[in-house]
Amino acid sequence: MTKPQQTTSQTVPAKGRRRILIVDDDPGLRMLLRTTLGLDEFVVEEASSAEEAAHIARFWLPAVVILDVALPGMDGFRFCRELKQSARYEAPFVLLLTGHEATREEIEYAAPDAVLRKPFSPIELVGLLDHLGEPGTVPEAEPAADDAEQLLVYARDLSALLAIERRQRRLLQQSYRQTVIALAGALEAKDPVTGFHAIRVQRYATELVQGVDPRLLDDPSLEYGFLLHDFGKLGIPDAVLKKEAPLSGAERQIMQQHTLLGEAMLADVTVLDGAGLSVVRSHHERWDGAGYPDGLAGEQIPIAARIFALVDAMDAMTTDRPYRPARPWEEATDEILAEAGKQFDPRIVAAFAQREMRMRRISEELAETAV
């Protein structure tokens, strides 16, 4: 394989997702190229001929055109020259895919921004797109593979590239989880009671979601929202957070700001981009509208926050707090059932009633682990 080089110093606009038009009459190669570029960074369209591509490019205005030279009808050399010279296309960056049929004179006539010799790998293609705008020179014409060899090379290397991507994604997910656990640990250092509370309610909430709507767990942000729901308490003064007596009205208002503080602090955290952030903001809303910070009522409250509100209250009642001892599990259960239609969504209370014993076992398991 040859290293791709570029021929000009044109800069491709980088606003939003880059538009890439693939022009090749081989549907197999188009599919592989689309697979490689099917990332959040790109929006991809494809065409099987220069004539079809000209219609798309005129109205869609791609930033990059990946163009094969061997096309039915108008060949890639002529279309490349048209793309570069006609104002209607707004001068996209053109990457020309060439083989043995390409001579230096033909490449100079077409004036592409970059040339990629077949057979090439997806790693070469992605590397080239990552360095758009860097100057280079036209490579010498070289022997090239036929279409079958190109597909074989590309498919093999794409498979390796996807395997690497999967491994990196697993490592990234593991890193995210470790980071969230570290953040929960930071909260525990400030308030040990709340720190252990985060671990317990995460387990309770996951269990209760299974009884309400297991599909909610398809959103990976939810687990992190459960763990970091009280993250905003890092911004609450210790004099309020650790007070061993009931809070005054003014102190209660300060404490209630932790939901908004948490949302603001975690708003740009990618793993919370979903229902998880709604848990952070809305887990103190009440079904009857008497909660905070927004006074939402009924189904105005995000369902994940409604589920979490119940387990949050259950854990608060069954653990020691600076201002009062823990209540027995049975007594707390009765309180939850009594608040159906008032503090809590009746449907979620019904799901809790069916899974209460499982949640109690979780409580006992975690208590044994903490000893």
C-alpha positions, -999 to +999 in steps of 0.1 A: +000+000+000+012+035-007+010+064+016-016+090+005-004+125-002-021+158-007-017+183-035-030+216-022-035+235+011-073+240+009-091+240+042-124+222+045-150+240+066-154+223+100-188+236+111-208+207+125-207+173+109-187+172+076-206+163+045-189+136+024-200+124-010-187+090-021-187+085-059-179+050-071-197+025-093-187-004-070-215-009-044-193-031-023-166-005-019-193+023-013-207+002+015-172-003+031-165+034+027-198+043+043-191+019+072-158+036+078-172+071+077-205+063+095-194+083+126-209+113+144-182+134+127-196+128+091-228+128+071-224+105+041-242+104+007-232+082-022-235+081-060-227+055-086-219+079-115-205+114-120-239+125-134-257+114-103-230+129-081-232+162-099-269+165-091-263+157-054-233+180-051-251+210-067-278+211-040-262+193-010-227+210-013-205+184+003-173+195+020-154+164+007-159+142-024-143+108-025-141+102-062-131+071-082-117+077-117-132+047-134-169+056-137-195+049-163-203+080-184-182+110-174-150+097-159-136+108-125-109+130-141-134+152-159-158+154-130-130+163-106-120+192-128-156+203-130-159+201-092-128+222-087-136+248-114-173+253-112-186+279-087-218+260-083-201+233-062-183+257-039-149+240-044-152+208-022-121+190-011-117+162-037-099+129-029-093+110-061-092+072-060-068+059-087-053+028-101-031+018-130-053+038-154-042+071-139-012+090-154+006+120-140-008+141-168-044+130-161-040+138-124-026+172-132-055+178-155-080+168-129-063+188-101-076+169-071-067+180-036-054+145-027-048+112-044-053+077-028-038+048-047-056+014-047-054-008-028-057+015+002-068+007+038-095+024+059-067+035+082-051+054+054-084+070+044-093+081+079-057+094+084-060+115+053-094+129+063-079+138+097-052+159+080-072+178+054-056+211+045-020+200+050+001+206+018+016+177-002+026+165-036+010+143-063+023+107-060+038+089-089+015+066-108+020+030-096+006-004-103-027-009-087-050-037-076-082-048-093-115-042-076-115-076-060-082-071-044-092-036-032-123-050-015-103-078+001-076-054+014-102-029+026-125-054+043-096-071+061-082-038+074-117-025+083-123-056+103-091-049+122-100-013+127-135-021+140-119-046+165-096-019+177-125+005+180-145-020+200-116-025+224-112+012+228-149+017+234-148-009+262-118+008+278-136+042+275-167+028+291-146+014+319-128+047+323-162+065+325-174+042+352-142+046+372-145+084+369-181+083+381-172+061+410-144+086+418-168+115+417-191+096+441-161+090+463-155+128+464-190+132+476-185+105+502-154+123+515-176+154+521-205+135+535-199+098+543-236+091+549-246+105+515-217+087+498-229+052+509-264+063+501-255+068+465-244+032+461-275+018+478-300+039+459-283+031+426-289-006+433-325+000+445-333+022+415-320-004+390-341-030+406-372-009+406-367+001+370-369-036+361-404-036+376-416-004+359-400-004+324-368-024+318-362-005+285-352+025+305-320+008+313-311+009+276-300+045+283-265+042+298-267+076+314-293+064+339-269+044+360-246+074+363-275+097+371-285+073+400-249+074+413-244+111+410-279+124+419-266+143+449-234+156+433-246+192+437-241+187+475-204+193+469-214+230+466-234+231+498-217+245+529-207+220+555-226+240+581-258+231+563-249+197+549-237+183+582-260+201+606-272+177+634-305+195+639-334+201+616-327+228+590-341+263+592-362+277+564-332+296+549-310+265+553-335+243+536-336+267+506-298+264+504-299+226+506-326+225+478-302+242+455-281+210+453-303+197+424-297+228+403-260+228+413-256+192+403-273+197+369-250+227+362-218+208+373-227+177+353-243+193+322-213+188+299-205+152+311-211+130+281-221+099+301-250+119+317-264+130+283-298+114+286-322+105+314-294+105+339-293+143+340-330+145+346-326+124+377-300+148+390-323+178+386-358+163+393-354+136+419-370+158+446-401+166+426-434+152+440-463+136+422-486+162+439-465+191+426-452+201+461-415+192+453-386+212+440-368+227+421-395+232+394-428+222+412-436+196+385-465+174+390-477+140+378-463+129+345-446+162+340-418+147+361-394+125+340-402+089+347-366+081+358-368+109+384-402+095+396-386+061+401-356+075+418-376+098+441-392+067+457-359+048+463-342+080+475-369+085+501-368+048+511-331+049+518-333+082+536-359+068+560-340+035+566-305+050+574-292+070+602-290+108+596-273+134+618-306+147+631-325+113+636-320+075+637-330+051+610-366+038+609-373+001+605-377-012+570-413-023+575-423+012+588-406+029+559-424+005+535-458+015+550-449+052+546-441+046+509-474+028+503-493+056+521-478+083+499-491+067+466-508+095+447-493+122+469-455+121+471-451+092+446-465+080+413-490+053+422-478+030+393-443+032+407-455+025+442-473-006+429-440-018+412-422-011+445-447-033+464-439-062+441-401-058+444-399-046+480-384-079+493-357-079+466-347-043+476-346-053+512-322-081+504-300-055+486-300-034+517-290-064+538-262-074+514-248-039+513-250-036+551-229-068+554-204-055+529-199-023+548-191-041+581 
